[in-house]
Amino acid sequence: MGIVIPLEDAKESGIERLLALVTPDMERVNQTILSRAASDVTMIPEVANHLISSGGKRLRPMLTLAAAGLCGYGGNGHIKLAASVEFMHTATLLHDDVVDESDMRRGKLAARMLWGNEASVLVGDFLLGQAFKMMVEVGSLACLEVLSTAAAVIAEGEVMQLAAAKDTETGEDDYLAVIRAKTAALFGAAAEVGALLAERPKAEIAACRSYGLNLGIAFQLIDDALDYGGTSAKLGKNVGDDFREGKITLPVVLCFRRGTQDERIFWRRTLEKGEIEEGDLDIAIATMRKHRAIEDTVERARHYGAMARDALELFPASPWKIALNDVVDFCVNRIS
């Protein structure tokens, strides 16, 4: 089953320069993704391609390619590592939708709605297996260690989120620990392996990892804000999905802490008990605006974006550095 992965979907304000730099390599990455998603078991490519072809920005694999370019890597290993990163991300999405009982993903029916939960989980496992095969083929034990560690950390983050699900007592530090593991770990690993392949000094490898980690936190915080203050087109899912699924995100954490007793009762009813009535989403959004929870979530995202930019200051001026700084602006400005 053949598909075309549209790079055009990434042509958003802020990342054109990155796209121009990585397009030749991303075409090779996409071909690798297509070939490695193939299987004689018909359902595997059907489920995998449903999500792979659904228009994601491919930011994580592009980070691997960009970090390799920033660090002057001249080989081919970054292609398979970038494909591995995308497979890890896709597997996580397949698993997430099952855990969260999500109906939609990137504006389309989630794979679990078409093929069932069991198929979604098992195809996710297949993609993880393919990702690790490609890592081994690259032959870098250091890169294998970074990405395998990230896989374990992401799973820990998922369990942490599950433990905190529907718990309105969750604090900001606890929530940030979840997204560092669940989201930022893969961003950090994606950037780090690009520098590792180029055999750069430890300080540069650490800088790439710091860039990715902080970018990942900023990216997730903006996603959190978009769920209450954005549009479905920008979010890639329905506005209010986090609310309907009882997810505790930073806007909720801030709003709960700052709210009145009656407002806290509202959050416990809707998020902890799942008793959501007509108009409750509008009340939630209005309450967040009252307490500046959305605005302050965006401010925190800008703070982590600034930390990502600072990490790049170690590197000399180059088109790659400019493009990676553009990515920070793109991630943070999605809600503007």
Secondary structure as GFF3:
##gff-version 3
##sequence-region A 1 336
A	DSSP	three_ten_helix	7	10	.	.	.	ID=ss1
A	DSSP	alpha_helix	16	36	.	.	.	ID=ss2
A	DSSP	alpha_helix	43	52	.	.	.	ID=ss3
A	DSSP	alpha_helix	59	70	.	.	.	ID=ss4
A	DSSP	alpha_helix	77	100	.	.	.	ID=ss5
A	DSSP	beta_strand	104	105	.	.	.	ID=ss6
A	DSSP	beta_strand	108	109	.	.	.	ID=ss7
A	DSSP	alpha_helix	111	115	.	.	.	ID=ss8
A	DSSP	alpha_helix	117	138	.	.	.	ID=ss9
A	DSSP	alpha_helix	141	164	.	.	.	ID=ss10
A	DSSP	alpha_helix	172	179	.	.	.	ID=ss11
A	DSSP	pi_helix	180	184	.	.	.	ID=ss12
A	DSSP	alpha_helix	185	197	.	.	.	ID=ss13
A	DSSP	alpha_helix	202	229	.	.	.	ID=ss14
A	DSSP	alpha_helix	232	235	.	.	.	ID=ss15
A	DSSP	alpha_helix	241	244	.	.	.	ID=ss16
A	DSSP	alpha_helix	250	258	.	.	.	ID=ss17
A	DSSP	alpha_helix	261	267	.	.	.	ID=ss18
A	DSSP	pi_helix	268	272	.	.	.	ID=ss19
A	DSSP	alpha_helix	280	290	.	.	.	ID=ss20
A	DSSP	alpha_helix	293	312	.	.	.	ID=ss21
A	DSSP	alpha_helix	319	332	.	.	.	ID=ss22
A	DSSP	three_ten_helix	333	335	.	.	.	ID=ss23
###
